[in-house]
Amino acid sequence: MRIITIVFVTTLLFAGIQTKPAKACTTFTHKAADGIVFAGNMDLLVSTGGLVVVNRRGIAKRNIRPNKDGTIASWTTRYGSVSFNIAGRGFAWGGLNEAGLAIQTLEVRTEVYPEPDHRTPLDNGSWVQYALDMAGSVADVVAMDKTTRPVKDGGYGFHVIVADATGSSAVIEYIDGKMVLYTGKTLPVRALSNIAYDKALWSYRNDGPRWWWWGMGDSPERFAAVARRVAQYKPDTHTNSAHYAFESLVRAANQYTLWSVVSNIDKRKIWFRTVRSGNTKSMNLSDFDFSCNAPSLMLDVDTRERGHVADKFRPYDRQTNQRAFSEATTNYDIPVSAKDTELLMDHFESFQCAH
């Protein structure tokens, strides 16, 4: 009964966020003079906050959802990471791990996920967090398709863009129940918005979208905006790659943009700013102790601090996490009872060191 209740809560959460109303994002990655840049905007029609979370390696975790045979999958995290979470710990929108894997999820309305089978089912935020926990490269993320499958209950699906320290990058989508992979020569433009990659690329190469592309919003234009910026990048001229990336994200922003996050994968450094705060913050992954015995840390994504903020992170506490979760569910008019919220908090707080 406890697992069923938690699954119901997460179903409400993601179905609600994806339908009341939809979310939009834009992400790109490219090789800059000082390292591989990975940058993205998070857009939501309803304003909400969130948390920046330090996730530790060596933590024994259990899935929220049961497998098809009723068993519950478990794993031990391999990598520490910093994630950006809309609804509190456990539900990652994107992030960077210590192996140099960067990932971001974006809504897309054309996804058709696999039918239930032997693989472990993971909802949007859990899938992204699992990748940060377990994958050290793009190849590792691609290989996840052998053991995990994305799920959704109502609402829209998601696709992801991922990059790693070797310079490899990929877009992963699910079409007709199967994973579709764009990488290497099939990923000539390393960017993603909220339409299928092939359609965004076609639009970019053929003077824009067509009038019959209903429901695309400004996704083709946002994709094209960052694609042009990547093409125009000159390492000798644009020496501040983070500044250039933020300028690129401004070109893709709209009135619903809430967060902008830029990572330098080579340096394992993250910069971010939000509309509520405006100040640019930064941190290095080397600032944090990712060992399982270290405290779990978090920071309000809308903190008014500026500059280097690693020392502003505070140990996890339920009240802060629950406040972020409740703000998301309230702003999206998602009916989650106090008891069900407590059950979800209990689930994530039950994770401990594997040994």
C-alpha positions as CSV (number, residue, x, y, z in Angstrom):
1,M,0.0,0.0,0.0
2,R,2.8,2.4,0.8
3,I,4.5,1.9,-2.6
4,I,1.2,2.3,-4.4
5,T,0.5,5.6,-2.6
6,I,4.0,6.9,-3.4
7,V,3.5,6.0,-7.1
8,F,0.2,7.8,-7.1
9,V,1.8,10.9,-5.7
10,T,4.5,10.9,-8.3
11,T,1.9,10.3,-11.0
12,L,0.0,13.3,-9.9
13,L,3.2,15.4,-9.7
14,F,4.5,14.8,-13.2
15,A,1.2,14.5,-14.9
16,G,0.1,17.7,-13.3
17,I,3.3,19.7,-14.1
18,Q,3.1,18.5,-17.7
19,T,-0.5,19.4,-18.3
20,K,-1.3,22.4,-16.0
21,P,0.4,24.0,-18.0
22,A,3.2,22.6,-20.2
23,K,6.9,23.4,-19.5
24,A,9.5,24.4,-22.1
25,C,13.2,24.4,-22.1
26,T,16.2,25.0,-24.4
27,T,19.6,23.4,-24.1
28,F,22.8,23.3,-26.1
29,T,26.4,22.0,-25.8
30,H,29.6,22.8,-27.6
31,K,33.4,22.8,-27.3
32,A,34.7,26.2,-26.1
33,A,38.3,27.4,-25.7
34,D,38.3,26.5,-22.0
35,G,36.3,23.3,-22.0
36,I,33.0,21.7,-23.0
37,V,30.0,23.9,-22.3
38,F,26.6,22.6,-21.5
39,A,23.8,25.2,-21.0
40,G,20.1,25.3,-20.6
41,N,17.0,27.4,-19.8
42,M,14.1,26.0,-17.7
43,D,10.8,27.6,-18.7
44,L,7.5,27.1,-16.9
45,L,4.2,28.9,-17.4
46,V,3.7,29.0,-13.6
47,S,6.4,30.5,-11.5
48,T,7.9,28.2,-8.9
49,G,11.1,27.7,-6.9
50,G,13.3,24.7,-6.5
51,L,16.4,23.3,-4.9
52,V,20.0,22.7,-5.9
53,V,20.9,19.3,-4.4
54,V,24.3,17.6,-3.7
55,N,23.8,13.9,-4.3
56,R,26.3,11.5,-2.8
57,R,27.9,8.3,-4.2
58,G,27.7,5.0,-2.4
59,I,24.0,5.5,-1.4
60,A,21.6,2.5,-1.6
61,K,18.4,3.5,-3.3
62,R,15.1,1.9,-4.1
63,N,12.8,2.7,-7.0
64,I,9.5,4.3,-6.3
65,R,7.7,2.1,-8.8
66,P,7.5,-1.7,-8.8
67,N,8.7,-3.7,-11.8
68,K,6.2,-5.6,-13.9
69,D,6.7,-8.7,-11.7
70,G,6.0,-6.7,-8.6
71,T,9.6,-6.5,-7.3
72,I,11.3,-3.2,-6.4
73,A,14.6,-2.4,-8.1
74,S,17.5,-1.1,-6.0
75,W,21.0,0.2,-6.8
76,T,24.0,1.8,-5.2
77,T,25.0,5.2,-6.7
78,R,28.3,5.3,-8.4
79,Y,28.8,9.0,-8.8
80,G,28.2,12.2,-6.8
81,S,26.4,15.0,-8.6
82,V,24.8,18.4,-8.3
83,S,21.2,18.4,-9.6
84,F,18.6,21.1,-10.1
85,N,15.2,20.0,-8.8
86,I,11.8,21.6,-9.3
87,A,9.9,19.6,-6.7
88,G,12.6,18.7,-4.1
89,R,15.1,16.0,-3.7
90,G,14.7,12.9,-6.0
91,F,13.1,14.7,-9.0
92,A,16.0,16.1,-11.1
93,W,15.5,18.4,-14.0
94,G,19.2,18.3,-14.9
95,G,22.7,18.4,-13.5
96,L,26.3,17.5,-13.6
97,N,28.1,14.6,-12.0
98,E,31.7,14.1,-10.9
99,A,32.5,11.9,-13.9
100,G,31.7,14.9,-16.1
101,L,28.3,13.7,-17.3
102,A,25.8,16.6,-17.9
103,I,22.2,16.0,-18.6
104,Q,18.9,17.9,-19.0
105,T,15.4,16.8,-19.6
106,L,12.9,18.7,-21.8
107,E,9.2,18.2,-22.4
108,V,8.1,16.9,-25.9
109,R,4.6,15.9,-26.9
110,T,5.5,13.2,-29.5
111,E,7.1,10.6,-27.2
112,V,5.6,7.1,-27.1
113,Y,7.2,5.1,-24.3
114,P,7.8,1.3,-24.2
115,E,5.1,-1.0,-22.9
116,P,5.8,-2.6,-19.5
117,D,8.4,-5.3,-19.7
118,H,11.3,-6.7,-17.6
119,R,13.1,-3.3,-17.4
120,T,13.0,-1.0,-14.3
121,P,10.3,1.8,-14.8
122,L,11.5,5.3,-14.0
123,D,9.5,8.5,-14.2
124,N,11.0,11.7,-15.7
125,G,12.8,13.1,-12.6
126,S,13.9,9.7,-11.4
127,W,15.3,8.7,-14.8
128,V,17.5,11.8,-14.9
129,Q,18.7,11.3,-11.3
130,Y,19.4,7.6,-12.1
131,A,21.6,8.8,-15.0
132,L,23.5,11.2,-12.8
133,D,23.9,8.5,-10.1
134,M,25.0,5.6,-12.4
135,A,26.3,6.9,-15.8
136,G,29.9,8.2,-16.3
137,S,29.5,8.8,-20.0
138,V,27.1,9.2,-22.9
139,A,27.6,5.6,-23.7
140,D,26.5,4.6,-20.2
141,V,23.3,6.6,-20.6
142,V,22.5,5.0,-23.9
143,A,23.1,1.6,-22.3
144,M,20.5,2.4,-19.6
145,D,17.9,1.4,-22.3
146,K,18.8,-2.2,-21.7
147,T,17.8,-2.2,-18.0
148,T,15.5,0.8,-17.5
149,R,12.5,2.3,-19.4
150,P,10.9,5.7,-19.0
151,V,7.2,5.9,-18.0
152,K,4.5,8.5,-17.8
153,D,1.0,8.6,-16.4
154,G,-0.9,11.2,-18.3
155,G,0.7,14.5,-19.4
156,Y,3.5,14.7,-21.9
157,G,6.7,12.8,-22.4
158,F,10.3,14.0,-22.2
159,H,13.5,13.7,-24.2
160,V,17.0,14.4,-23.0
161,I,20.3,15.9,-24.2
162,V,23.5,14.6,-22.6
163,A,27.2,15.3,-22.9
164,D,30.3,14.0,-21.2
165,A,34.0,14.8,-20.6
166,T,35.2,13.0,-23.7
167,G,33.3,15.5,-25.9
168,S,30.6,13.0,-26.8
169,S,27.0,14.2,-26.8
170,A,23.6,12.7,-27.7
171,V,19.9,13.4,-27.9
172,I,17.7,10.5,-26.7
173,E,14.0,10.3,-27.7
174,Y,11.4,7.5,-27.6
175,I,9.4,7.0,-30.7
176,D,6.8,4.3,-31.1
177,G,8.0,2.6,-27.9
178,K,11.6,2.5,-28.9
179,M,14.7,4.6,-28.1
180,V,15.9,6.8,-30.9
181,L,19.4,8.0,-30.6
182,Y,21.1,11.0,-32.2
183,T,24.8,11.2,-31.8
184,G,28.0,11.9,-33.8
185,K,27.1,12.6,-37.4
186,T,23.4,12.2,-36.7
187,L,23.7,15.1,-34.2
188,P,25.0,17.9,-36.4
189,V,23.5,20.6,-34.1
190,R,24.0,19.9,-30.5
191,A,20.9,21.5,-29.2
192,L,17.4,20.6,-28.1
193,S,14.1,22.4,-27.4
194,N,10.5,21.0,-27.1
195,I,10.0,19.4,-30.4
196,A,11.4,16.2,-31.9
197,Y,15.1,16.7,-32.8
198,D,14.6,15.8,-36.5
199,K,11.9,18.4,-36.9
200,A,13.9,21.1,-35.1
201,L,16.9,20.4,-37.3
202,W,14.7,20.5,-40.5
203,S,13.2,23.8,-39.4
204,Y,16.7,25.3,-38.7
205,R,18.0,24.2,-42.1
206,N,14.9,25.3,-44.0
207,D,14.0,28.8,-43.0
208,G,11.7,28.0,-40.1
209,P,8.7,25.9,-39.1
210,R,5.6,25.5,-41.2
211,W,2.2,26.9,-40.4
212,W,0.7,23.4,-40.0
213,W,3.1,22.5,-37.1
214,W,0.4,23.0,-34.5
215,G,1.4,23.1,-30.8
216,M,5.1,23.8,-31.4
217,G,5.1,27.2,-29.8
218,D,8.4,28.9,-30.2
219,S,10.4,25.7,-30.0
220,P,11.9,25.9,-33.5
221,E,12.9,29.5,-33.0
222,R,14.6,28.7,-29.7
223,F,16.5,25.8,-31.2
224,A,17.6,28.0,-34.1
225,A,18.7,30.8,-31.7
226,V,21.1,28.6,-29.8
227,A,22.2,26.7,-32.9
228,R,23.2,30.0,-34.6
229,R,25.1,31.1,-31.4
230,V,27.1,27.8,-31.4
231,A,27.9,28.3,-35.1
232,Q,29.1,31.8,-34.4
233,Y,31.3,31.0,-31.5
234,K,34.9,32.0,-32.0
235,P,37.4,30.8,-29.3
236,D,39.8,33.7,-29.9
237,T,37.1,36.3,-29.5
238,H,34.7,34.8,-27.1
239,T,37.1,34.0,-24.3
240,N,34.6,33.9,-21.5
241,S,32.6,30.8,-22.4
242,A,30.2,31.0,-19.5
243,H,29.3,34.6,-20.4
244,Y,28.8,33.7,-24.0
245,A,26.6,30.8,-23.0
246,F,24.4,33.0,-20.8
247,E,24.1,35.5,-23.6
248,S,23.0,32.6,-25.9
249,L,20.4,31.5,-23.4
250,V,19.1,35.1,-23.3
251,R,18.5,34.8,-27.1
252,A,16.4,31.6,-26.4
253,A,14.6,33.0,-23.4
254,N,10.9,34.0,-23.2
255,Q,8.6,35.4,-20.6
256,Y,8.4,32.0,-18.9
257,T,12.1,31.4,-18.4
258,L,12.8,30.8,-14.7
259,W,16.3,29.4,-14.5
260,S,19.4,29.5,-16.6
261,V,22.2,27.0,-15.8
262,V,25.7,26.8,-17.5
263,S,28.2,24.0,-16.8
264,N,31.8,23.7,-17.9
265,I,32.3,19.9,-18.0
266,D,36.1,20.0,-18.1
267,K,36.3,22.3,-15.1
268,R,33.4,20.6,-13.3
269,K,32.0,24.0,-12.7
270,I,28.4,25.3,-12.7
271,W,27.0,28.8,-12.9
272,F,23.3,29.5,-12.5
273,R,20.8,32.4,-12.1
274,T,17.1,32.7,-11.7
275,V,14.5,35.3,-12.6
276,R,13.6,35.6,-8.9
277,S,17.2,36.3,-7.9
278,G,19.0,37.6,-10.9
279,N,22.4,37.2,-9.4
280,T,24.8,34.8,-11.0
281,K,26.0,32.0,-8.7
282,S,28.7,29.5,-9.2
283,M,30.2,26.3,-7.6
284,N,32.8,23.7,-8.4
285,L,32.1,20.0,-7.9
286,S,35.4,19.9,-6.1
287,D,33.9,22.1,-3.4
288,F,31.8,19.1,-2.2
289,D,32.4,15.9,-0.4
290,F,30.4,13.3,-2.3
291,S,31.2,10.4,0.0
292,C,28.2,8.6,1.4
293,N,29.0,9.5,5.0
294,A,29.1,13.2,4.2
295,P,25.9,15.2,4.9
296,S,23.4,15.6,2.1
297,L,23.3,19.3,1.1
298,M,20.9,21.6,-0.6
299,L,20.5,25.2,-1.5
300,D,17.4,27.3,-2.5
301,V,17.8,27.8,-6.3
302,D,16.5,31.4,-5.8
303,T,19.1,32.3,-3.2
304,R,19.9,36.0,-3.1
305,E,23.6,35.2,-2.7
306,R,25.9,36.0,-5.6
307,G,29.3,34.7,-6.7
308,H,30.7,31.5,-5.3
309,V,28.0,29.8,-3.2
310,A,29.4,26.4,-2.3
311,D,29.7,27.4,1.4
312,K,26.0,28.5,1.4
313,F,24.7,25.0,1.0
314,R,23.1,23.6,4.1
315,P,22.4,20.0,5.3
316,Y,19.2,18.5,4.1
317,D,16.2,19.1,6.2
318,R,12.7,17.9,5.6
319,Q,11.0,21.3,6.1
320,T,13.0,22.9,3.3
321,N,12.5,20.0,1.0
322,Q,8.8,19.7,1.8
323,R,8.4,23.4,1.2
324,A,9.9,23.1,-2.3
325,F,7.6,20.1,-3.0
326,S,4.5,21.8,-1.7
327,E,5.2,25.0,-3.7
328,A,5.4,23.0,-6.9
329,T,2.2,21.0,-6.2
330,T,0.3,24.1,-5.0
331,N,1.4,26.3,-7.9
332,Y,0.3,23.5,-10.3
333,D,-3.0,22.8,-8.4
334,I,-1.9,19.2,-7.8
335,P,-3.9,17.7,-5.0
336,V,-1.4,15.9,-2.7
337,S,-2.5,15.3,0.9
338,A,-0.2,16.0,3.9
339,K,-0.1,12.3,4.6
340,D,1.0,11.4,1.1
341,T,3.6,14.1,1.1
342,E,5.0,12.7,4.3
343,L,5.2,9.2,2.7
344,L,7.2,10.6,-0.2
345,M,9.6,12.4,2.1
346,D,10.0,9.2,4.1
347,H,10.9,7.3,0.9
348,F,13.8,9.6,-0.1
349,E,15.0,9.9,3.5
350,S,15.2,6.2,3.9
351,F,18.3,6.0,1.5
352,Q,21.5,5.2,3.4
353,C,25.1,4.3,2.8
354,A,25.3,0.9,1.1
355,H,28.0,-0.2,3.6
